[in-house]
Amino acid sequence: MLASARHSFSRIPRRAFSTTSTRAYDVSKLILIGRLGKDPEVRTTKGDKEYASYTVATTNYPPPPPNPDGNRQEAGTTWHHIICFNPNQTNYLRTLQKGTQVYVEANFELRDPDPSADSSSPQGQRQIFLRHESIRVIRHAPSHSESPE
């Protein structure tokens, strides 16, 4: 009985990790949980297409390990610049304020520097472009009209 079960199980195709093209697509996604560094801005491309640009600040926590002398650096803040070309999301982003805690999913694209550009200019440096996929508000920013009592 066990021999026949073992024999039938061994005929089931098993696939471990595969590098074939059976995958539908690959994903490069970044998930951020942080606060809006300023109110989202709506801009227009040269082709008159509206897009939103916003910045999310994240804190690198836990802080880096202690130095050889035993001192630990403070956790730093990283600023992420994100663009959104979805008109419905652009309208939603207009309603958010600086300080709002958000959960953001973004696709990212790494662009190599332009060899003919000056190395001190943005075009002469490697750039990461973050394209907005989704956003969820975790906690709204305190209203400017609210005053502590």
ABEGO torsion letter per residue (X at the ends): XAAAAAAAAAABBBBBBBABAABABBBBBBBBBBBBABBBBBBBBAAGBBBBBBBBBBBBOBBBBBBAAGBBBBBBBBBBBBBBABAAAAAAAAABBBGBBBBBBBBBBBBBBBAABBAABAAABBBBBBBBABBBBABBBBBAABBBX
